[in-house]
Amino acid sequence: MHTPSPDEPQITPGKLLELAAACRRSERARMSYRDWQGTATVRDLDP
Protein backbone atom coordinates (compact mmCIF):
# COMPACT_ATOMS: atom_id res chain seq x y z
CA MET A 1 0.00 0.00 0.00
CA HIS A 2 1.25 3.46 -0.89
CA THR A 3 0.68 6.44 1.35
CA PRO A 4 1.26 9.63 -0.63
CA SER A 5 3.49 12.28 0.84
CA PRO A 6 2.08 15.78 1.27
CA ASP A 7 4.08 17.10 -1.72
CA GLU A 8 2.64 14.54 -4.16
CA PRO A 9 -0.25 15.59 -6.40
CA GLN A 10 -3.59 14.44 -5.03
CA ILE A 11 -6.56 13.28 -7.07
CA THR A 12 -9.44 15.71 -6.94
CA PRO A 13 -13.04 14.74 -6.17
CA GLY A 14 -13.95 15.85 -9.71
CA LYS A 15 -11.47 13.40 -11.24
CA LEU A 16 -12.88 10.59 -9.09
CA LEU A 17 -16.38 11.44 -10.36
CA GLU A 18 -15.11 11.38 -13.96
CA LEU A 19 -13.54 7.97 -13.38
CA ALA A 20 -16.73 6.65 -11.79
CA ALA A 21 -18.77 7.91 -14.76
CA ALA A 22 -16.40 6.20 -17.21
CA CYS A 23 -16.80 2.96 -15.26
CA ARG A 24 -20.60 3.23 -15.45
CA ARG A 25 -20.33 3.70 -19.24
CA SER A 26 -17.84 0.78 -19.52
CA GLU A 27 -15.28 3.14 -21.05
CA ARG A 28 -11.54 2.69 -20.82
CA ALA A 29 -9.59 5.36 -18.98
CA ARG A 30 -6.04 6.52 -19.69
CA MET A 31 -3.87 7.57 -16.78
CA SER A 32 -0.32 8.77 -16.31
CA TYR A 33 1.61 6.72 -13.78
CA ARG A 34 4.98 7.13 -12.09
CA ASP A 35 6.42 4.14 -10.24
CA TRP A 36 8.48 4.26 -7.06
CA GLN A 37 11.66 4.52 -9.15
CA GLY A 38 10.33 7.59 -10.95
CA THR A 39 9.66 5.90 -14.29
CA ALA A 40 6.67 7.54 -16.00
CA THR A 41 4.26 5.57 -18.19
CA VAL A 42 0.75 5.98 -19.58
CA ARG A 43 -1.68 3.17 -18.85
CA ASP A 44 -5.07 2.25 -20.25
CA LEU A 45 -7.47 0.99 -17.58
CA ASP A 46 -10.56 -1.14 -18.02
CA PRO A 47 -13.54 -0.43 -15.75
C-alpha angles and dihedrals in degrees: 000000000000122000109197118229118236092255094056118098112261126216112249124229088244092058090049089053090050090051092048090050091050089051091052089052091046090239125153117243127212119214136178113234134190118193126215090270091056097252110148122213138162116234133194113219128201118216 
